[in-house]
Amino acid sequence: MKNKQELTYTSVITGILLAVAFGGANAYLGLRVGMTVSASIPAAVLSMGIIRLVLKRNSILENNMVQTIGSAGESIASGAIFTLPALFMWSAEWGTDPPSLIEICLISLCGGMLGVAFMIPLRSVLISNPAENLPYPEGTACAEVLTAGEEKGASASTIFKGLSFAGIYKILSDGMGLFPSQLHYEPKSFKGSGIGIDILPALTGVGYICGPKISAYMLGGGILSWLVLMPLLYFMGSDTLVGMDSHGIWSSYIRYIGAGAVAAGGIISLVKSLPLIITTFTKAFKGMNNNTEDSKRDIPFKYILFLIAILILIIWLVPFIPVTFMGALIIALFGFFFATVSSRLVGLVGSSNNPVSGMTIATLLISAFILKASGYDARSGMIGAIAIGSVICIVVAVAGDTSQDLKTGYILGATPYKQQIGEFIGVAVSSLFIGAILFLLNKAWGYGSTELPAPQATLMKLVVEGVMGGSLPWTLVFIGAFIAVIIEIIGIPVLPFCIGIYLPIHLSMGIMSGGLVRLWSDSKKVDSKTGVLYSSGMIAGEGLVGIILALLAIIPLGAGTLGSFINVSDSFSLGSIGGFIAFILLVTGLIYTINKSRK
């Protein structure tokens, strides 16, 4: 008989330790390169190692609780680093005091708590509702990892084959620098365009789990951006764009178009979901006082409403948070809106590809415009807009992570309200530590420096300055919005396509590689379980090693860091040819594993 322990002292303490570790590693990684690593699957793998092998306990639900709490650190870090460093950069420019530690912690805490609270009423709409049938790739993969660890045998072997291969691959590419993890080419006769692929195990794994259709929609958006819009921009404005490569055009123009497309796609998605959402909330209100078996599965709705109201009042009234009543109202409305969009979105394309920055940009555009129209001066308006955007950004990141975790729990038979308590615990602890981490990193190197360029936060800073200063390219934002409308009219799923517009085509190409393998395996009528298990291992392997590499990058050693001594690319590299061969081996390994299971 299986052990049904879930919310135990062991799972809570272990989960808290993982939440702090993942939060710190991802904060540095995101501030350095602008991306974070989804921690759900790495946390699941580590929890199995700690709970089963070290502590000799045997409970799949206890393992699930560890990864639920542990992954909260990554989601808090993802939301915080995309926006809050802008406050530090402004303080350096203006010669004023940086934001206080209490301010950073409270913004993170309120945003994280709201993200979980907004998601809880949506669980029955998006996860346990058979009509939705959303894949939730990381959530499903995480369940496969935990199940494989419980069953041992061939399933566990498949998981750890993928994990080992991806881990070694990541060390050789991003750790030692033997070959690049991205291939890129710009046709000389097709100025402004660019094509390339991120040859990363996690992307191929996510593509296989999502399937060929969703992968193709994302790639379609990338093709529109990189092979249609960017060459058109270069052709129409070649004098202005002369000397600018495809990455520069994407960063300066396409990101705004993509932000408008994602925002409009989110609005369209929300409008289409409103009947189902209204039905869900109506049932929740009616069942608040009914002590039925179904009402016991989630934290009671009346408590969730009370918590949301308290958090909004804290955001409005506590002086450490620079948000007025108008800002608190924006957070309440946009928080629920984007929490809904994020929860549905990660169900389609996974947390790793959740365009958190795109939704944050949309929030910043609207909030900065409202604050400017309300008569706020430039400085107070910019600080207020970033504070609002920070809360929303954290709401989006946490809501997406919570939905993946609840999907894992749904598959494994976990108790929803216990998982939700675990989410609140992980968010609370991570919020306390993320403020200290941001302060330490700023004191060590300073945001906007070579060591910590903080690319996402820099973009958010420019967006707010553009609105308050009247220099934002609204034309590009509206172009993206109307592209989303056209896509919806045609009948193509709007959000995956718009994500493809916003994200670099290299990510979409990497995901498509896994989608094509899934198309092949489906055509051969192969059971997808082996492919999902191996893909789950690849996602876990890259995630674990990515976090380890992030930690090595901040461990001092002599004149540099431990990570810089491990990287040998300056003295030896296989170059792009080596990267292409590595990519072939990556895809071949997945095909071989699936084909072997057929025989």
C-alpha positions as CSV (number, residue, x, y, z in Angstrom):
1,M,0.0,0.0,0.0
2,K,1.4,3.4,-1.0
3,N,2.3,5.9,1.7
4,K,-0.2,8.8,1.5
5,Q,1.8,11.4,3.6
6,E,1.8,14.8,1.9
7,L,2.2,17.9,4.0
8,T,4.8,16.7,6.5
9,Y,7.7,18.5,8.4
10,T,10.1,16.6,6.1
11,S,8.4,17.8,2.9
12,V,8.1,21.4,4.1
13,I,11.7,21.8,5.3
14,T,13.1,20.1,2.2
15,G,10.9,22.1,-0.1
16,I,11.9,25.4,1.6
17,L,15.6,24.6,1.2
18,L,15.0,23.9,-2.5
19,A,12.9,27.1,-2.9
20,V,15.7,29.2,-1.6
21,A,18.4,27.5,-3.7
22,F,16.4,27.6,-6.9
23,G,15.3,31.2,-6.2
24,G,18.9,32.4,-5.8
25,A,20.3,30.5,-8.7
26,N,17.5,31.6,-11.1
27,A,17.8,35.3,-9.9
28,Y,21.4,35.4,-11.0
29,L,20.8,33.5,-14.2
30,G,17.9,35.7,-15.2
31,L,19.8,38.9,-14.4
32,R,22.8,37.6,-16.4
33,V,21.1,36.2,-19.5
34,G,17.5,37.3,-19.3
35,M,16.1,33.8,-18.9
36,T,15.3,31.5,-16.0
37,V,15.1,27.7,-15.7
38,S,11.8,26.1,-14.7
39,A,12.4,24.4,-11.4
40,S,9.4,22.1,-11.0
41,I,11.0,19.0,-12.6
42,P,14.5,19.6,-11.1
43,A,12.8,20.0,-7.7
44,A,10.9,16.7,-8.3
45,V,14.2,14.9,-9.2
46,L,16.0,16.3,-6.2
47,S,13.1,15.5,-3.9
48,M,13.2,11.9,-5.0
49,G,16.9,11.7,-4.2
50,I,16.4,13.3,-0.8
51,I,13.2,11.7,0.3
52,R,13.8,8.2,-1.1
53,L,17.5,7.7,-1.1
54,V,18.8,9.8,1.8
55,L,15.9,9.8,4.2
56,K,14.6,6.3,3.2
57,R,11.0,7.5,3.0
58,N,8.6,6.2,0.4
59,S,5.8,8.6,-0.5
60,I,5.2,9.9,-4.0
61,L,2.8,12.6,-2.6
62,E,5.5,13.8,-0.1
63,N,7.9,14.1,-3.1
64,N,5.2,16.0,-4.9
65,M,4.8,18.4,-2.0
66,V,8.6,19.0,-2.0
67,Q,8.6,20.0,-5.6
68,T,5.5,22.1,-5.1
69,I,7.2,24.2,-2.4
70,G,10.6,24.2,-4.1
71,S,9.5,25.4,-7.5
72,A,7.9,28.5,-5.8
73,G,11.4,30.0,-5.4
74,E,12.0,30.0,-9.1
75,S,8.6,31.6,-9.9
76,I,9.2,34.4,-7.4
77,A,12.7,35.0,-8.8
78,S,11.4,35.1,-12.4
79,G,8.8,37.7,-11.6
80,A,11.1,39.8,-9.4
81,I,14.1,40.0,-11.7
82,F,12.1,41.1,-14.7
83,T,11.1,44.4,-13.1
84,L,12.4,45.3,-9.6
85,P,16.0,46.0,-10.7
86,A,14.7,49.0,-12.6
87,L,14.1,50.7,-9.2
88,F,17.8,50.2,-8.4
89,M,18.9,51.5,-11.8
90,W,16.8,54.6,-11.3
91,S,18.1,55.3,-7.9
92,A,21.7,55.1,-9.3
93,E,20.8,57.5,-12.1
94,W,18.9,60.0,-9.8
95,G,21.3,59.8,-6.9
96,T,18.6,58.7,-4.5
97,D,18.3,55.9,-2.0
98,P,17.6,52.4,-3.5
99,P,14.3,50.7,-2.6
100,S,14.3,49.3,0.9
101,L,14.6,45.6,1.7
102,I,11.1,45.7,3.2
103,E,9.6,47.2,0.0
104,I,11.2,44.4,-2.2
105,C,10.0,41.7,0.1
106,L,6.5,43.0,0.5
107,I,6.0,43.5,-3.3
108,S,7.3,39.9,-3.8
109,L,5.1,38.5,-1.0
110,C,1.9,40.3,-2.2
111,G,2.4,39.3,-5.8
112,G,3.2,35.7,-5.0
113,M,0.2,35.3,-2.6
114,L,-2.1,36.9,-5.2
115,G,-0.7,34.6,-7.9
116,V,-1.7,31.5,-5.8
117,A,-5.0,32.9,-4.7
118,F,-6.1,33.9,-8.2
119,M,-5.2,30.4,-9.5
120,I,-7.1,28.4,-6.9
121,P,-10.6,29.1,-8.2
122,L,-9.4,28.3,-11.7
123,R,-8.3,24.8,-10.8
124,S,-11.6,23.1,-11.6
125,V,-11.9,25.2,-14.8
126,L,-8.5,24.5,-16.3
127,I,-7.2,21.3,-14.7
128,S,-9.9,19.0,-13.5
129,N,-12.3,19.9,-16.3
130,P,-12.2,17.2,-19.1
131,A,-13.4,19.7,-21.7
132,E,-10.2,21.7,-21.5
133,N,-7.7,18.8,-21.9
134,L,-4.7,21.1,-21.6
135,P,-1.4,19.2,-21.8
136,Y,0.5,21.2,-19.1
137,P,3.9,19.8,-20.3
138,E,6.0,20.5,-17.2
139,G,3.2,19.4,-14.9
140,T,2.7,16.2,-16.8
141,A,6.4,15.6,-17.1
142,C,6.8,16.2,-13.4
143,A,4.2,13.6,-12.7
144,E,6.0,11.1,-15.0
145,V,9.3,11.8,-13.1
146,L,7.7,11.2,-9.7
147,T,5.8,8.1,-11.0
148,A,8.9,6.6,-12.5
149,G,10.8,7.1,-9.2
150,E,7.9,5.4,-7.4
151,E,7.7,2.4,-9.8
152,K,11.4,2.1,-10.5
153,G,12.1,-0.4,-13.4
154,A,12.1,0.7,-17.0
155,S,10.2,3.9,-16.5
156,A,12.8,5.3,-14.1
157,S,15.6,4.0,-16.4
158,T,14.1,6.0,-19.3
159,I,13.8,9.1,-17.2
160,F,17.4,9.0,-16.0
161,K,18.7,8.2,-19.5
162,G,17.2,11.4,-20.7
163,L,18.4,13.3,-17.6
164,S,22.0,12.0,-17.9
165,F,22.2,12.8,-21.6
166,A,20.8,16.3,-21.2
167,G,23.0,17.0,-18.2
168,I,26.2,15.9,-20.0
169,Y,25.1,17.9,-23.1
170,K,24.5,21.0,-21.1
171,I,27.9,20.8,-19.4
172,L,29.7,20.4,-22.7
173,S,27.8,23.3,-24.4
174,D,27.1,26.0,-21.8
175,G,29.4,24.8,-19.1
176,M,32.7,24.0,-21.0
177,G,31.8,25.9,-24.2
178,L,32.9,23.1,-26.5
179,F,30.1,24.0,-28.9
180,P,27.5,26.8,-29.0
181,S,23.9,26.2,-27.7
182,Q,22.5,28.4,-30.4
183,L,23.0,28.3,-34.2
184,H,22.3,31.5,-36.1
185,Y,22.5,32.6,-39.7
186,E,21.6,35.9,-41.5
187,P,21.1,35.7,-45.3
188,K,23.2,38.4,-47.0
189,S,20.7,38.7,-49.9
190,F,17.7,38.9,-47.5
191,K,18.7,41.8,-45.3
192,G,17.0,42.2,-41.9
193,S,16.1,38.5,-41.7
194,G,17.6,35.9,-39.4
195,I,17.1,32.2,-38.8
196,G,18.5,29.9,-36.1
197,I,17.8,27.4,-33.4
198,D,18.5,27.0,-29.7
199,I,19.9,23.4,-29.6
200,L,18.9,22.7,-26.0
201,P,17.5,19.4,-24.7
202,A,14.7,21.1,-22.7
203,L,13.3,22.8,-25.8
204,T,13.2,19.5,-27.7
205,G,11.6,17.8,-24.7
206,V,8.9,20.5,-24.4
207,G,8.2,20.3,-28.1
208,Y,7.7,16.5,-27.9
209,I,5.3,16.8,-24.9
210,C,3.4,19.7,-26.5
211,G,3.1,18.0,-29.8
212,P,3.5,19.1,-33.5
213,K,0.4,21.4,-33.7
214,I,1.3,23.8,-30.8
215,S,5.0,23.7,-31.8
216,A,4.0,24.6,-35.4
217,Y,1.8,27.5,-34.3
218,M,4.7,29.0,-32.3
219,L,7.1,28.5,-35.2
220,G,4.5,30.2,-37.5
221,G,4.7,33.3,-35.3
222,G,8.5,33.2,-35.3
223,I,8.5,33.0,-39.1
224,L,6.2,36.0,-39.4
225,S,8.5,38.0,-37.2
226,W,12.0,37.0,-38.4
227,L,11.3,36.2,-42.1
228,V,8.5,38.6,-42.9
229,L,8.2,41.6,-40.6
230,M,12.0,42.2,-40.0
231,P,13.0,42.1,-43.6
232,L,10.1,44.4,-44.4
233,L,11.2,46.8,-41.7
234,Y,14.7,46.8,-43.0
235,F,13.5,47.3,-46.6
236,M,11.2,50.2,-45.7
237,G,13.7,51.9,-43.4
238,S,17.1,50.7,-44.6
239,D,18.7,54.1,-43.9
240,T,17.6,54.0,-40.2
241,L,18.4,50.3,-39.7
242,V,21.8,50.2,-41.6
243,G,24.4,48.3,-39.6
244,M,21.7,46.8,-37.4
245,D,21.7,42.9,-37.3
246,S,18.6,40.8,-37.0
247,H,18.9,40.6,-33.2
248,G,19.0,44.4,-33.0
249,I,15.9,44.7,-35.2
250,W,14.1,42.1,-33.1
251,S,15.0,43.9,-29.8
252,S,14.2,47.4,-31.1
253,Y,11.0,46.7,-33.0
254,I,9.6,43.2,-32.9
255,R,9.5,43.0,-29.2
256,Y,6.9,45.9,-29.1
257,I,4.9,44.2,-31.9
258,G,5.1,40.9,-29.9
259,A,4.0,42.6,-26.7
260,G,1.0,44.1,-28.4
261,A,0.1,40.7,-30.0
262,V,0.4,38.8,-26.7
263,A,-1.6,41.4,-24.8
264,A,-4.4,41.3,-27.5
265,G,-4.2,37.5,-27.6
266,G,-4.6,37.4,-23.8
267,I,-7.7,39.6,-24.0
268,I,-9.2,37.5,-26.7
269,S,-8.5,34.3,-24.7
270,L,-10.0,35.8,-21.5
271,V,-13.2,37.0,-23.3
272,K,-13.6,33.5,-24.8
273,S,-13.1,31.9,-21.3
274,L,-15.5,34.3,-19.5
275,P,-18.6,32.1,-19.6
276,L,-16.7,29.2,-18.1
277,I,-14.9,31.4,-15.5
278,I,-18.2,33.1,-14.5
279,T,-19.8,29.6,-14.1
280,T,-17.0,28.5,-11.9
281,F,-17.1,31.5,-9.6
282,T,-20.9,31.3,-9.4
283,K,-20.6,27.7,-8.3
284,A,-17.9,28.7,-5.9
285,F,-20.1,31.4,-4.3
286,K,-23.0,29.1,-4.0
287,G,-20.9,26.3,-2.5
288,M,-19.1,28.5,0.1
289,N,-21.3,27.3,3.0
290,N,-22.0,23.8,1.7
291,N,-19.8,21.2,3.4
292,T,-19.7,18.9,0.4
293,E,-16.9,16.6,-0.6
294,D,-16.1,18.7,-3.6
295,S,-15.8,21.9,-1.6
296,K,-13.2,20.3,0.6
297,R,-10.8,19.8,-2.2
298,D,-9.7,23.4,-2.4
299,I,-9.1,26.0,0.3
300,P,-12.6,27.4,0.9
301,F,-13.5,30.2,-1.5
302,K,-14.5,32.6,1.2
303,Y,-11.0,32.5,2.7
304,I,-9.5,33.1,-0.7
305,L,-11.7,36.2,-1.3
306,F,-10.8,37.5,2.2
307,L,-7.0,36.9,1.5
308,I,-7.2,38.8,-1.8
309,A,-9.0,41.7,-0.2
310,I,-6.4,41.9,2.6
311,L,-3.5,41.8,0.1
312,I,-5.0,44.6,-2.0
313,L,-5.5,46.7,1.1
314,I,-1.8,46.1,2.1
315,I,-0.7,47.1,-1.4
316,W,-2.7,50.3,-1.2
317,L,-2.2,51.3,2.5
318,V,1.3,50.1,3.5
319,P,3.7,53.0,2.9
320,F,6.6,50.8,1.9
321,I,4.8,49.9,-1.3
322,P,4.7,52.9,-3.7
323,V,1.2,52.1,-5.0
324,T,-1.9,54.3,-4.7
325,F,-5.6,53.3,-4.6
326,M,-5.6,53.6,-8.4
327,G,-2.6,51.3,-8.6
328,A,-4.1,48.8,-6.2
329,L,-7.3,48.7,-8.4
330,I,-5.2,48.1,-11.5
331,I,-3.4,45.2,-9.7
332,A,-6.7,43.6,-8.7
333,L,-8.2,43.7,-12.2
334,F,-5.1,42.9,-14.2
335,G,-3.8,40.4,-11.7
336,F,-6.8,38.2,-12.1
337,F,-6.8,38.7,-15.9
338,F,-3.2,37.8,-16.4
339,A,-3.3,35.0,-13.8
340,T,-6.1,33.4,-15.9
341,V,-4.1,33.9,-19.1
342,S,-0.9,32.6,-17.6
343,S,-2.6,29.6,-16.2
344,R,-4.1,28.6,-19.5
345,L,-1.0,29.6,-21.4
346,V,1.4,27.3,-19.5
347,G,-1.1,24.5,-20.1
348,L,-0.4,24.9,-23.8
349,V,3.3,25.6,-24.1
350,G,4.8,25.1,-20.7
351,S,6.1,27.4,-18.0
352,S,9.5,27.8,-19.7
353,N,7.8,29.5,-22.6
354,N,5.3,31.6,-20.7
355,P,5.8,35.1,-22.0
356,V,5.8,36.7,-18.6
357,S,7.7,39.8,-19.9
358,G,5.1,40.3,-22.7
359,M,2.2,40.4,-20.2
360,T,4.2,42.6,-17.9
361,I,4.9,45.0,-20.8
362,A,1.2,45.2,-21.5
363,T,0.5,46.0,-17.8
364,L,3.2,48.7,-17.8
365,L,1.9,50.3,-20.9
366,I,-1.6,50.7,-19.5
367,S,-0.6,51.5,-15.9
368,A,2.0,54.1,-17.0
369,F,-0.5,55.7,-19.4
370,I,-3.2,55.9,-16.6
371,L,-0.8,57.4,-14.1
372,K,0.5,59.9,-16.6
373,A,-3.1,60.9,-17.5
374,S,-3.9,61.2,-13.7
375,G,-1.2,63.9,-13.4
376,Y,1.6,62.1,-11.8
377,D,5.1,63.6,-12.3
378,A,7.7,61.6,-14.2
379,R,9.6,60.1,-11.3
380,S,6.6,59.1,-9.1
381,G,4.7,57.9,-12.2
382,M,7.6,55.7,-13.3
383,I,8.2,54.2,-9.8
384,G,4.4,53.6,-9.4
385,A,4.2,51.9,-12.8
386,I,7.2,49.6,-12.1
387,A,5.7,48.7,-8.6
388,I,2.4,47.8,-10.3
389,G,4.2,45.9,-13.0
390,S,6.3,44.1,-10.5
391,V,3.3,42.8,-8.6
392,I,1.6,41.7,-11.8
393,C,4.8,40.1,-13.1
394,I,5.1,38.0,-10.0
395,V,1.4,37.2,-10.1
396,V,1.8,35.9,-13.7
397,A,4.9,33.8,-12.9
398,V,3.5,32.3,-9.7
399,A,0.0,31.5,-11.2
400,G,1.7,29.7,-14.1
401,D,3.9,27.7,-11.7
402,T,0.9,26.9,-9.4
403,S,-1.2,25.6,-12.3
404,Q,1.6,23.2,-13.3
405,D,2.0,22.0,-9.8
406,L,-1.7,21.4,-9.4
407,K,-1.7,19.5,-12.6
408,T,1.0,17.3,-11.3
409,G,-1.0,16.8,-8.1
410,Y,-4.2,16.0,-10.1
411,I,-2.4,13.3,-12.0
412,L,-0.9,11.8,-8.9
413,G,-4.0,12.0,-6.8
414,A,-2.7,14.7,-4.3
415,T,-5.0,16.7,-2.1
416,P,-5.5,20.1,-3.7
417,Y,-5.9,22.2,-0.6
418,K,-2.7,20.7,0.9
419,Q,-0.8,21.6,-2.3
420,Q,-2.2,25.1,-2.1
421,I,-1.0,25.5,1.4
422,G,2.4,24.3,0.2
423,E,2.4,26.9,-2.5
424,F,1.7,29.7,0.1
425,I,4.6,28.4,2.2
426,G,7.0,28.4,-0.7
427,V,6.0,31.8,-1.8
428,A,6.3,33.3,1.7
429,V,9.8,32.0,2.3
430,S,11.0,32.8,-1.2
431,S,9.8,36.4,-0.9
432,L,11.8,36.9,2.2
433,F,15.0,35.7,0.6
434,I,14.6,37.3,-2.9
435,G,14.9,40.8,-1.5
436,A,18.2,40.0,0.3
437,I,19.5,38.3,-2.9
438,L,18.7,41.3,-5.1
439,F,20.4,43.6,-2.6
440,L,23.5,41.5,-2.5
441,L,23.8,41.2,-6.3
442,N,23.3,44.9,-6.7
443,K,25.9,45.7,-4.1
444,A,28.4,43.3,-5.7
445,W,28.1,44.4,-9.4
446,G,25.2,46.8,-9.9
447,Y,22.4,46.3,-12.3
448,G,23.0,47.3,-15.9
449,S,26.7,46.4,-15.6
450,T,28.5,43.8,-17.8
451,E,28.2,41.2,-15.0
452,L,24.5,41.8,-14.4
453,P,23.0,43.5,-17.5
454,A,19.4,42.6,-16.3
455,P,18.0,42.7,-19.9
456,Q,14.4,42.2,-19.0
457,A,14.3,44.8,-16.3
458,T,16.2,47.2,-18.6
459,L,13.4,46.7,-21.2
460,M,10.7,47.4,-18.6
461,K,12.5,50.5,-17.6
462,L,12.7,51.8,-21.1
463,V,9.0,51.0,-21.7
464,V,7.9,53.1,-18.7
465,E,10.3,55.9,-19.5
466,G,8.9,55.8,-23.1
467,V,5.3,56.2,-21.9
468,M,6.0,58.9,-19.3
469,G,8.2,60.7,-21.7
470,G,5.9,60.2,-24.7
471,S,8.5,58.3,-26.8
472,L,6.9,54.8,-26.9
473,P,6.3,53.4,-30.4
474,W,2.5,52.9,-30.1
475,T,2.2,52.1,-33.8
476,L,4.2,48.9,-33.3
477,V,2.1,47.9,-30.3
478,F,-1.1,48.3,-32.2
479,I,0.3,46.4,-35.2
480,G,0.9,43.5,-32.9
481,A,-2.6,43.8,-31.5
482,F,-4.2,43.7,-34.9
483,I,-2.1,40.8,-36.0
484,A,-3.6,38.9,-33.0
485,V,-7.1,39.9,-34.2
486,I,-6.4,38.6,-37.7
487,I,-5.0,35.3,-36.4
488,E,-8.2,34.8,-34.3
489,I,-10.4,35.6,-37.3
490,I,-8.6,33.0,-39.4
491,G,-9.2,30.4,-36.7
492,I,-5.6,29.8,-35.6
493,P,-5.0,29.4,-31.8
494,V,-4.1,33.0,-31.0
495,L,-1.8,32.6,-27.9
496,P,0.7,30.1,-29.2
497,F,1.1,32.0,-32.5
498,C,1.5,35.3,-30.7
499,I,4.1,33.8,-28.3
500,G,6.0,32.8,-31.4
501,I,5.9,36.4,-32.6
502,Y,7.3,37.7,-29.2
503,L,9.9,35.1,-28.5
504,P,13.1,34.7,-30.7
505,I,12.6,32.2,-33.5
506,H,15.5,30.2,-32.1
507,L,13.3,29.0,-29.2
508,S,10.4,28.1,-31.5
509,M,12.7,26.2,-33.8
510,G,14.1,24.2,-30.9
511,I,10.6,23.3,-29.7
512,M,9.6,22.4,-33.3
513,S,12.4,19.8,-33.4
514,G,10.6,17.9,-30.6
515,G,7.3,18.5,-32.2
516,L,8.5,16.8,-35.5
517,V,9.7,13.8,-33.5
518,R,6.3,13.5,-31.9
519,L,4.7,13.8,-35.4
520,W,6.9,10.9,-36.5
521,S,6.1,8.7,-33.5
522,D,2.4,9.4,-33.8
523,S,2.5,8.4,-37.4
524,K,4.1,5.1,-36.4
525,K,1.4,4.7,-33.8
526,V,3.9,4.4,-31.0
527,D,2.8,4.8,-27.4
528,S,4.0,8.3,-26.5
529,K,4.8,7.3,-22.8
530,T,8.4,6.4,-23.5
531,G,9.0,9.7,-25.4
532,V,7.3,11.7,-22.7
533,L,9.5,10.0,-20.0
534,Y,12.7,10.6,-21.9
535,S,11.7,14.2,-22.8
536,S,10.9,14.7,-19.1
537,G,14.4,13.5,-18.2
538,M,15.9,15.9,-20.8
539,I,14.0,18.9,-19.2
540,A,15.1,17.8,-15.8
541,G,18.7,17.3,-16.8
542,E,19.1,20.6,-18.4
543,G,17.3,22.4,-15.5
544,L,19.5,20.8,-12.9
545,V,22.7,21.4,-14.7
546,G,21.6,25.0,-15.6
547,I,21.1,25.8,-11.9
548,I,24.5,24.2,-11.0
549,L,26.2,26.3,-13.7
550,A,24.5,29.4,-12.4
551,L,25.9,28.7,-8.9
552,L,29.4,28.1,-10.3
553,A,29.2,31.5,-12.0
554,I,29.1,33.3,-8.7
555,I,31.6,31.2,-6.7
556,P,34.9,33.2,-6.7
557,L,38.1,31.5,-7.5
558,G,41.4,33.4,-8.0
559,A,41.0,36.1,-10.6
560,G,37.6,35.0,-11.8
561,T,34.8,32.5,-10.9
562,L,34.8,28.8,-10.8
563,G,32.6,28.8,-13.9
564,S,35.1,30.8,-15.9
565,F,37.8,28.3,-15.2
566,I,35.6,25.4,-16.3
567,N,34.8,27.1,-19.7
568,V,37.5,26.2,-22.2
569,S,35.9,27.9,-25.3
570,D,38.8,30.5,-25.6
571,S,41.4,27.7,-26.1
572,F,39.3,25.0,-27.8
573,S,35.8,25.0,-29.4
574,L,34.1,22.8,-32.0
575,G,32.2,25.8,-33.4
576,S,28.9,25.8,-35.2
577,I,29.7,22.4,-37.0
578,G,30.1,20.8,-33.6
579,G,26.9,22.4,-32.5
580,F,25.1,21.0,-35.5
581,I,26.4,17.5,-34.9
582,A,25.4,17.8,-31.2
583,F,21.9,18.8,-32.3
584,I,21.7,15.7,-34.6
585,L,22.8,13.5,-31.7
586,L,20.2,15.2,-29.4
587,V,17.3,14.4,-31.7
588,T,18.7,11.0,-32.7
589,G,18.8,10.0,-29.0
590,L,15.1,10.8,-28.6
591,I,14.2,8.9,-31.8
592,Y,16.4,5.9,-30.8
593,T,14.8,5.6,-27.4
594,I,11.3,5.7,-28.9
595,N,12.1,3.3,-31.6
596,K,13.7,0.9,-29.1
597,S,10.5,0.8,-27.1
598,R,8.6,-0.2,-30.3
599,K,10.7,-3.2,-30.7
